[in-house]
Every structure is written in structure tokens, then in C-alpha cells.
């Protein structure tokens, strides 16, 4: 097997894993911000 091809596939897998982790953290923080905004807007609207 070609060494460059093996190295390229390992780099692709590492970048894919890092991308999935960052996407998951982004979704987590997005839903957290939305839920906090909903609780704050409820307290503003209903006193």
C-alpha cells in the first residue's frame, strides 16, 4: 500500500471525527442558548 495514500486516509478520518465533535458541541450550545432565551422571554412577558 502506498504510504501517502494511507496517510491521507488517516488525516481524513481525524478531520472527520473533529468535525463531528465540533458540530455536536455547536448544536448543544445552540439548544442551550435557545432554551435559556425561552425562559427569559417567559419571565419578561409574564412578569
PDBQT receptor file of N, H, CA, C and O in Angstrom, charges set to zero:
ATOM      1  N   UNK A   1       0.847  -1.188   0.000  1.00  0.00    +0.000 N 
ATOM      2  CA  UNK A   1       0.000   0.000   0.000  1.00  0.00    +0.000 C 
ATOM      3  C   UNK A   1       0.884   1.240   0.000  1.00  0.00    +0.000 C 
ATOM      4  O   UNK A   1       1.930   1.274   0.648  1.00  0.00    +0.000 OA
ATOM      5  N   UNK A   2       0.454   2.238  -0.724  1.00  0.00    +0.000 N 
ATOM      6  H   UNK A   2      -0.396   2.210  -1.250  1.00  0.00    +0.000 HD
ATOM      7  CA  UNK A   2       1.210   3.474  -0.821  1.00  0.00    +0.000 C 
ATOM      8  C   UNK A   2       1.150   4.235   0.498  1.00  0.00    +0.000 C 
ATOM      9  O   UNK A   2       0.079   4.382   1.086  1.00  0.00    +0.000 OA
ATOM     10  N   UNK A   3       2.310   4.721   0.965  1.00  0.00    +0.000 N 
ATOM     11  H   UNK A   3       3.181   4.601   0.487  1.00  0.00    +0.000 HD
ATOM     12  CA  UNK A   3       2.372   5.405   2.253  1.00  0.00    +0.000 C 
ATOM     13  C   UNK A   3       1.584   6.715   2.229  1.00  0.00    +0.000 C 
ATOM     14  O   UNK A   3       0.928   7.065   3.211  1.00  0.00    +0.000 OA
ATOM     15  N   UNK A   4       1.648   7.437   1.109  1.00  0.00    +0.000 N 
ATOM     16  H   UNK A   4       2.180   7.153   0.312  1.00  0.00    +0.000 HD
ATOM     17  CA  UNK A   4       0.906   8.706   1.013  1.00  0.00    +0.000 C 
ATOM     18  C   UNK A   4      -0.598   8.482   1.057  1.00  0.00    +0.000 C 
ATOM     19  O   UNK A   4      -1.325   9.269   1.663  1.00  0.00    +0.000 OA
ATOM     20  N   UNK A   5      -1.063   7.429   0.430  1.00  0.00    +0.000 N 
ATOM     21  H   UNK A   5      -0.472   6.790  -0.062  1.00  0.00    +0.000 HD
ATOM     22  CA  UNK A   5      -2.489   7.122   0.447  1.00  0.00    +0.000 C 
ATOM     23  C   UNK A   5      -2.975   6.761   1.838  1.00  0.00    +0.000 C 
ATOM     24  O   UNK A   5      -4.073   7.148   2.237  1.00  0.00    +0.000 OA
ATOM     25  N   UNK A   6      -2.166   6.026   2.571  1.00  0.00    +0.000 N 
ATOM     26  H   UNK A   6      -1.274   5.712   2.247  1.00  0.00    +0.000 HD
ATOM     27  CA  UNK A   6      -2.512   5.650   3.942  1.00  0.00    +0.000 C 
ATOM     28  C   UNK A   6      -2.556   6.882   4.840  1.00  0.00    +0.000 C 
ATOM     29  O   UNK A   6      -3.464   7.034   5.657  1.00  0.00    +0.000 OA
ATOM     30  N   UNK A   7      -1.560   7.767   4.680  1.00  0.00    +0.000 N 
ATOM     31  H   UNK A   7      -0.822   7.644   4.016  1.00  0.00    +0.000 HD
ATOM     32  CA  UNK A   7      -1.502   8.985   5.480  1.00  0.00    +0.000 C 
ATOM     33  C   UNK A   7      -2.690   9.897   5.172  1.00  0.00    +0.000 C 
ATOM     34  O   UNK A   7      -3.240  10.523   6.078  1.00  0.00    +0.000 OA
ATOM     35  N   UNK A   8      -3.081   9.974   3.931  1.00  0.00    +0.000 N 
ATOM     36  H   UNK A   8      -2.634   9.465   3.194  1.00  0.00    +0.000 HD
ATOM     37  CA  UNK A   8      -4.221  10.798   3.541  1.00  0.00    +0.000 C 
ATOM     38  C   UNK A   8      -5.504  10.261   4.144  1.00  0.00    +0.000 C 
ATOM     39  O   UNK A   8      -6.342  11.043   4.593  1.00  0.00    +0.000 OA
ATOM     40  N   UNK A   9      -5.681   8.946   4.166  1.00  0.00    +0.000 N 
ATOM     41  H   UNK A   9      -5.000   8.311   3.802  1.00  0.00    +0.000 HD
ATOM     42  CA  UNK A   9      -6.898   8.382   4.734  1.00  0.00    +0.000 C 
ATOM     43  C   UNK A   9      -6.952   8.583   6.250  1.00  0.00    +0.000 C 
ATOM     44  O   UNK A   9      -8.028   8.825   6.797  1.00  0.00    +0.000 OA
ATOM     45  N   UNK A  10      -5.813   8.487   6.935  1.00  0.00    +0.000 N 
ATOM     46  H   UNK A  10      -4.939   8.291   6.490  1.00  0.00    +0.000 HD
ATOM     47  CA  UNK A  10      -5.777   8.740   8.380  1.00  0.00    +0.000 C 
ATOM     48  C   UNK A  10      -6.120  10.203   8.658  1.00  0.00    +0.000 C 
ATOM     49  O   UNK A  10      -6.881  10.489   9.582  1.00  0.00    +0.000 OA
ATOM     50  N   UNK A  11      -5.573  11.126   7.880  1.00  0.00    +0.000 N 
ATOM     51  H   UNK A  11      -4.955  10.893   7.130  1.00  0.00    +0.000 HD
ATOM     52  CA  UNK A  11      -5.880  12.544   8.053  1.00  0.00    +0.000 C 
ATOM     53  C   UNK A  11      -7.364  12.809   7.825  1.00  0.00    +0.000 C 
ATOM     54  O   UNK A  11      -7.971  13.599   8.548  1.00  0.00    +0.000 OA
ATOM     55  N   UNK A  12      -7.941  12.166   6.842  1.00  0.00    +0.000 N 
ATOM     56  H   UNK A  12      -7.448  11.524   6.254  1.00  0.00    +0.000 HD
ATOM     57  CA  UNK A  12      -9.363  12.348   6.559  1.00  0.00    +0.000 C 
ATOM     58  C   UNK A  12     -10.214  11.864   7.730  1.00  0.00    +0.000 C 
ATOM     59  O   UNK A  12     -11.177  12.529   8.115  1.00  0.00    +0.000 OA
ATOM     60  N   UNK A  13      -9.868  10.722   8.292  1.00  0.00    +0.000 N 
ATOM     61  H   UNK A  13      -9.087  10.182   7.980  1.00  0.00    +0.000 HD
ATOM     62  CA  UNK A  13     -10.641  10.181   9.414  1.00  0.00    +0.000 C 
ATOM     63  C   UNK A  13     -10.531  11.091  10.633  1.00  0.00    +0.000 C 
ATOM     64  O   UNK A  13     -11.527  11.328  11.317  1.00  0.00    +0.000 OA
ATOM     65  N   UNK A  14      -9.336  11.602  10.912  1.00  0.00    +0.000 N 
ATOM     66  H   UNK A  14      -8.527  11.410  10.356  1.00  0.00    +0.000 HD
ATOM     67  CA  UNK A  14      -9.143  12.502  12.053  1.00  0.00    +0.000 C 
ATOM     68  C   UNK A  14      -9.932  13.791  11.860  1.00  0.00    +0.000 C 
ATOM     69  O   UNK A  14     -10.593  14.253  12.791  1.00  0.00    +0.000 OA
ATOM     70  N   UNK A  15      -9.875  14.371  10.682  1.00  0.00    +0.000 N 
ATOM     71  H   UNK A  15      -9.338  13.995   9.926  1.00  0.00    +0.000 HD
ATOM     72  CA  UNK A  15     -10.623  15.601  10.412  1.00  0.00    +0.000 C 
ATOM     73  C   UNK A  15     -12.119  15.344  10.490  1.00  0.00    +0.000 C 
ATOM     74  O   UNK A  15     -12.859  16.199  10.976  1.00  0.00    +0.000 OA
ATOM     75  N   UNK A  16     -12.579  14.204  10.030  1.00  0.00    +0.000 N 
ATOM     76  H   UNK A  16     -11.978  13.509   9.635  1.00  0.00    +0.000 HD
ATOM     77  CA  UNK A  16     -13.996  13.857  10.107  1.00  0.00    +0.000 C 
ATOM     78  C   UNK A  16     -14.453  13.743  11.559  1.00  0.00    +0.000 C 
ATOM     79  O   UNK A  16     -15.526  14.239  11.904  1.00  0.00    +0.000 OA
ATOM     80  N   UNK A  17     -13.668  13.106  12.403  1.00  0.00    +0.000 N 
ATOM     81  H   UNK A  17     -12.797  12.703  12.123  1.00  0.00    +0.000 HD
ATOM     82  CA  UNK A  17     -14.022  12.967  13.819  1.00  0.00    +0.000 C 
ATOM     83  C   UNK A  17     -14.048  14.335  14.496  1.00  0.00    +0.000 C 
ATOM     84  O   UNK A  17     -14.973  14.632  15.253  1.00  0.00    +0.000 OA
ATOM     85  N   UNK A  18     -13.052  15.164  14.234  1.00  0.00    +0.000 N 
ATOM     86  H   UNK A  18     -12.301  14.923  13.620  1.00  0.00    +0.000 HD
ATOM     87  CA  UNK A  18     -13.028  16.504  14.829  1.00  0.00    +0.000 C 
ATOM     88  C   UNK A  18     -14.227  17.323  14.353  1.00  0.00    +0.000 C 
ATOM     89  O   UNK A  18     -14.812  18.065  15.142  1.00  0.00    +0.000 OA
ATOM     90  N   UNK A  19     -14.596  17.205  13.100  1.00  0.00    +0.000 N 
ATOM     91  H   UNK A  19     -14.121  16.602  12.459  1.00  0.00    +0.000 HD
ATOM     92  CA  UNK A  19     -15.744  17.936  12.577  1.00  0.00    +0.000 C 
ATOM     93  C   UNK A  19     -17.040  17.494  13.247  1.00  0.00    +0.000 C 
ATOM     94  O   UNK A  19     -17.883  18.327  13.582  1.00  0.00    +0.000 OA
ATOM     95  N   UNK A  20     -17.201  16.206  13.440  1.00  0.00    +0.000 N 
ATOM     96  H   UNK A  20     -16.517  15.530  13.168  1.00  0.00    +0.000 HD
ATOM     97  CA  UNK A  20     -18.417  15.694  14.093  1.00  0.00    +0.000 C 
ATOM     98  C   UNK A  20     -18.486  16.183  15.534  1.00  0.00    +0.000 C 
ATOM     99  O   UNK A  20     -19.559  16.558  16.006  1.00  0.00    +0.000 OA
ATOM    100  N   UNK A  21     -17.360  16.184  16.238  1.00  0.00    +0.000 N 
ATOM    101  H   UNK A  21     -16.488  15.880  15.855  1.00  0.00    +0.000 HD
ATOM    102  CA  UNK A  21     -17.336  16.653  17.625  1.00  0.00    +0.000 C 
ATOM    103  C   UNK A  21     -17.682  18.137  17.693  1.00  0.00    +0.000 C 
ATOM    104  O   UNK A  21     -18.480  18.542  18.538  1.00  0.00    +0.000 OA
ATOM    105  N   UNK A  22     -17.100  18.945  16.826  1.00  0.00    +0.000 N 
ATOM    106  H   UNK A  22     -16.452  18.615  16.140  1.00  0.00    +0.000 HD
ATOM    107  CA  UNK A  22     -17.394  20.380  16.824  1.00  0.00    +0.000 C 
ATOM    108  C   UNK A  22     -18.848  20.646  16.461  1.00  0.00    +0.000 C 
ATOM    109  O   UNK A  22     -19.471  21.532  17.046  1.00  0.00    +0.000 OA
ATOM    110  N   UNK A  23     -19.396  19.910  15.523  1.00  0.00    +0.000 N 
ATOM    111  H   UNK A  23     -18.890  19.190  15.048  1.00  0.00    +0.000 HD
ATOM    112  CA  UNK A  23     -20.800  20.072  15.147  1.00  0.00    +0.000 C 
ATOM    113  C   UNK A  23     -21.712  19.721  16.318  1.00  0.00    +0.000 C 
ATOM    114  O   UNK A  23     -22.708  20.403  16.559  1.00  0.00    +0.000 OA
ATOM    115  N   UNK A  24     -21.370  18.658  17.046  1.00  0.00    +0.000 N 
ATOM    116  H   UNK A  24     -20.560  18.104  16.851  1.00  0.00    +0.000 HD
ATOM    117  CA  UNK A  24     -22.171  18.243  18.203  1.00  0.00    +0.000 C 
ATOM    118  C   UNK A  24     -22.137  19.307  19.293  1.00  0.00    +0.000 C 
ATOM    119  O   UNK A  24     -23.173  19.638  19.868  1.00  0.00    +0.000 OA
ATOM    120  N   UNK A  25     -20.954  19.844  19.580  1.00  0.00    +0.000 N 
ATOM    121  H   UNK A  25     -20.112  19.575  19.113  1.00  0.00    +0.000 HD
ATOM    122  CA  UNK A  25     -20.860  20.905  20.582  1.00  0.00    +0.000 C 
ATOM    123  C   UNK A  25     -21.620  22.149  20.132  1.00  0.00    +0.000 C 
ATOM    124  O   UNK A  25     -22.251  22.817  20.951  1.00  0.00    +0.000 OA
ATOM    125  N   UNK A  26     -21.566  22.462  18.852  1.00  0.00    +0.000 N 
ATOM    126  H   UNK A  26     -21.053  21.919  18.187  1.00  0.00    +0.000 HD
ATOM    127  CA  UNK A  26     -22.313  23.608  18.336  1.00  0.00    +0.000 C 
ATOM    128  C   UNK A  26     -23.808  23.444  18.522  1.00  0.00    +0.000 C 
ATOM    129  O   UNK A  26     -24.489  24.382  18.936  1.00  0.00    +0.000 OA
ATOM    130  N   UNK A  27     -24.326  22.262  18.221  1.00  0.00    +0.000 N 
ATOM    131  H   UNK A  27     -23.773  21.499  17.885  1.00  0.00    +0.000 HD
ATOM    132  CA  UNK A  27     -25.755  22.007  18.423  1.00  0.00    +0.000 C 
ATOM    133  C   UNK A  27     -26.126  22.088  19.896  1.00  0.00    +0.000 C 
ATOM    134  O   UNK A  27     -27.172  22.632  20.250  1.00  0.00    +0.000 OA
ATOM    135  N   UNK A  28     -25.265  21.542  20.755  1.00  0.00    +0.000 N 
ATOM    136  H   UNK A  28     -24.415  21.099  20.468  1.00  0.00    +0.000 HD
ATOM    137  CA  UNK A  28     -25.528  21.576  22.196  1.00  0.00    +0.000 C 
ATOM    138  C   UNK A  28     -25.639  23.018  22.687  1.00  0.00    +0.000 C 
ATOM    139  O   UNK A  28     -26.587  23.362  23.393  1.00  0.00    +0.000 OA
ATOM    140  N   UNK A  29     -24.677  23.860  22.318  1.00  0.00    +0.000 N 
ATOM    141  H   UNK A  29     -23.907  23.581  21.745  1.00  0.00    +0.000 HD
ATOM    142  CA  UNK A  29     -24.715  25.249  22.763  1.00  0.00    +0.000 C 
ATOM    143  C   UNK A  29     -25.876  26.013  22.135  1.00  0.00    +0.000 C 
ATOM    144  O   UNK A  29     -26.457  26.883  22.784  1.00  0.00    +0.000 OA
ATOM    145  N   UNK A  30     -26.220  25.710  20.903  1.00  0.00    +0.000 N 
ATOM    146  H   UNK A  30     -25.748  25.003  20.376  1.00  0.00    +0.000 HD
ATOM    147  CA  UNK A  30     -27.358  26.366  20.262  1.00  0.00    +0.000 C 
ATOM    148  C   UNK A  30     -28.649  26.061  21.000  1.00  0.00    +0.000 C 
ATOM    149  O   UNK A  30     -29.423  26.971  21.295  1.00  0.00    +0.000 OA
ATOM    150  N   UNK A  31     -28.893  24.786  21.304  1.00  0.00    +0.000 N 
ATOM    151  H   UNK A  31     -28.264  24.046  21.065  1.00  0.00    +0.000 HD
ATOM    152  CA  UNK A  31     -30.116  24.428  22.024  1.00  0.00    +0.000 C 
ATOM    153  C   UNK A  31     -30.105  24.982  23.444  1.00  0.00    +0.000 C 
ATOM    154  O   UNK A  31     -31.155  25.341  23.976  1.00  0.00    +0.000 OA
ATOM    155  N   UNK A  32     -28.937  25.055  24.056  1.00  0.00    +0.000 N 
ATOM    156  H   UNK A  32     -28.084  24.763  23.624  1.00  0.00    +0.000 HD
ATOM    157  CA  UNK A  32     -28.842  25.634  25.399  1.00  0.00    +0.000 C 
ATOM    158  C   UNK A  32     -29.185  27.120  25.378  1.00  0.00    +0.000 C 
ATOM    159  O   UNK A  32     -29.901  27.597  26.258  1.00  0.00    +0.000 OA
ATOM    160  N   UNK A  33     -28.693  27.849  24.401  1.00  0.00    +0.000 N 
ATOM    161  H   UNK A  33     -28.111  27.462  23.686  1.00  0.00    +0.000 HD
ATOM    162  CA  UNK A  33     -28.987  29.279  24.282  1.00  0.00    +0.000 C 
ATOM    163  C   UNK A  33     -30.466  29.490  23.995  1.00  0.00    +0.000 C 
ATOM    164  O   UNK A  33     -31.080  30.397  24.558  1.00  0.00    +0.000 OA
ATOM    165  N   UNK A  34     -31.047  28.668  23.130  1.00  0.00    +0.000 N 
ATOM    166  H   UNK A  34     -30.548  27.931  22.673  1.00  0.00    +0.000 HD
ATOM    167  CA  UNK A  34     -32.471  28.813  22.796  1.00  0.00    +0.000 C 
ATOM    168  C   UNK A  34     -33.335  28.534  24.019  1.00  0.00    +0.000 C 
ATOM    169  O   UNK A  34     -34.311  29.246  24.258  1.00  0.00    +0.000 OA
ATOM    170  N   UNK A  35     -32.994  27.509  24.796  1.00  0.00    +0.000 N 
ATOM    171  H   UNK A  35     -32.201  26.931  24.602  1.00  0.00    +0.000 HD
ATOM    172  CA  UNK A  35     -33.811  27.203  25.971  1.00  0.00    +0.000 C 
ATOM    173  C   UNK A  35     -33.693  28.296  27.027  1.00  0.00    +0.000 C 
ATOM    174  O   UNK A  35     -34.674  28.615  27.699  1.00  0.00    +0.000 OA
ATOM    175  N   UNK A  36     -32.501  28.874  27.180  1.00  0.00    +0.000 N 
ATOM    176  H   UNK A  36     -31.704  28.616  26.634  1.00  0.00    +0.000 HD
ATOM    177  CA  UNK A  36     -32.358  29.977  28.124  1.00  0.00    +0.000 C 
ATOM    178  C   UNK A  36     -33.106  31.207  27.649  1.00  0.00    +0.000 C 
ATOM    179  O   UNK A  36     -33.689  31.927  28.460  1.00  0.00    +0.000 OA
ATOM    180  N   UNK A  37     -33.097  31.458  26.362  1.00  0.00    +0.000 N 
ATOM    181  H   UNK A  37     -32.623  30.873  25.703  1.00  0.00    +0.000 HD
ATOM    182  CA  UNK A  37     -33.825  32.606  25.817  1.00  0.00    +0.000 C 
ATOM    183  C   UNK A  37     -35.327  32.422  26.032  1.00  0.00    +0.000 C 
ATOM    184  O   UNK A  37     -36.032  33.390  26.319  1.00  0.00    +0.000 OA
ATOM    185  N   UNK A  38     -35.816  31.205  25.897  1.00  0.00    +0.000 N 
ATOM    186  H   UNK A  38     -35.243  30.420  25.663  1.00  0.00    +0.000 HD
ATOM    187  CA  UNK A  38     -37.235  30.950  26.135  1.00  0.00    +0.000 C 
ATOM    188  C   UNK A  38     -37.610  31.199  27.584  1.00  0.00    +0.000 C 
ATOM    189  O   UNK A  38     -38.665  31.772  27.855  1.00  0.00    +0.000 OA
ATOM    190  N   UNK A  39     -36.775  30.784  28.515  1.00  0.00    +0.000 N 
ATOM    191  H   UNK A  39     -35.917  30.319  28.295  1.00  0.00    +0.000 HD
ATOM    192  CA  UNK A  39     -37.104  31.011  29.929  1.00  0.00    +0.000 C 
ATOM    193  C   UNK A  39     -37.051  32.494  30.258  1.00  0.00    +0.000 C 
ATOM    194  O   UNK A  39     -37.883  32.980  31.024  1.00  0.00    +0.000 OA
ATOM    195  N   UNK A  40     -36.100  33.220  29.701  1.00  0.00    +0.000 N 
ATOM    196  H   UNK A  40     -35.424  32.826  29.078  1.00  0.00    +0.000 HD
ATOM    197  CA  UNK A  40     -36.005  34.658  29.963  1.00  0.00    +0.000 C 
ATOM    198  C   UNK A  40     -37.164  35.408  29.309  1.00  0.00    +0.000 C 
ATOM    199  O   UNK A  40     -37.706  36.341  29.900  1.00  0.00    +0.000 OA
ATOM    200  N   UNK A  41     -37.544  35.016  28.109  1.00  0.00    +0.000 N 
ATOM    201  H   UNK A  41     -37.103  34.257  27.629  1.00  0.00    +0.000 HD
ATOM    202  CA  UNK A  41     -38.651  35.706  27.460  1.00  0.00    +0.000 C 
ATOM    203  C   UNK A  41     -39.957  35.443  28.189  1.00  0.00    +0.000 C 
ATOM    204  O   UNK A  41     -40.826  36.313  28.229  1.00  0.00    +0.000 OA
ATOM    205  N   UNK A  42     -40.110  34.258  28.766  1.00  0.00    +0.000 N 
ATOM    206  H   UNK A  42     -39.404  33.550  28.733  1.00  0.00    +0.000 HD
ATOM    207  CA  UNK A  42     -41.301  33.961  29.553  1.00  0.00    +0.000 C 
ATOM    208  C   UNK A  42     -41.357  34.822  30.804  1.00  0.00    +0.000 C 
ATOM    209  O   UNK A  42     -42.431  35.290  31.181  1.00  0.00    +0.000 OA
ATOM    210  N   UNK A  43     -40.239  35.035  31.441  1.00  0.00    +0.000 N 
ATOM    211  H   UNK A  43     -39.366  34.655  31.135  1.00  0.00    +0.000 HD
ATOM    212  CA  UNK A  43     -40.237  35.866  32.637  1.00  0.00    +0.000 C 
ATOM    213  C   UNK A  43     -40.453  37.335  32.299  1.00  0.00    +0.000 C 
ATOM    214  O   UNK A  43     -41.012  38.079  33.104  1.00  0.00    +0.000 OA
ATOM    215  N   UNK A  44     -40.017  37.755  31.125  1.00  0.00    +0.000 N 
ATOM    216  H   UNK A  44     -39.563  37.150  30.471  1.00  0.00    +0.000 HD
ATOM    217  CA  UNK A  44     -40.235  39.149  30.705  1.00  0.00    +0.000 C 
ATOM    218  C   UNK A  44     -41.696  39.372  30.353  1.00  0.00    +0.000 C 
ATOM    219  O   UNK A  44     -42.283  40.387  30.727  1.00  0.00    +0.000 OA
ATOM    220  N   UNK A  45     -42.285  38.416  29.632  1.00  0.00    +0.000 N 
ATOM    221  H   UNK A  45     -41.808  37.591  29.328  1.00  0.00    +0.000 HD
ATOM    222  CA  UNK A  45     -43.669  38.589  29.183  1.00  0.00    +0.000 C 
ATOM    223  C   UNK A  45     -44.666  38.498  30.335  1.00  0.00    +0.000 C 
ATOM    224  O   UNK A  45     -45.634  39.256  30.380  1.00  0.00    +0.000 OA
ATOM    225  N   UNK A  46     -44.433  37.577  31.263  1.00  0.00    +0.000 N 
ATOM    226  H   UNK A  46     -43.646  36.961  31.227  1.00  0.00    +0.000 HD
ATOM    227  CA  UNK A  46     -45.425  37.315  32.304  1.00  0.00    +0.000 C 
ATOM    228  C   UNK A  46     -45.035  37.897  33.653  1.00  0.00    +0.000 C 
ATOM    229  O   UNK A  46     -45.697  37.639  34.658  1.00  0.00    +0.000 OA
ATOM    230  N   UNK A  47     -43.967  38.679  33.680  1.00  0.00    +0.000 N 
ATOM    231  H   UNK A  47     -43.429  38.888  32.863  1.00  0.00    +0.000 HD
ATOM    232  CA  UNK A  47     -43.593  39.401  34.870  1.00  0.00    +0.000 C 
ATOM    233  C   UNK A  47     -43.002  38.544  35.901  1.00  0.00    +0.000 C 
ATOM    234  O   UNK A  47     -42.636  39.029  36.972  1.00  0.00    +0.000 OA
TER     235      UNK A  47
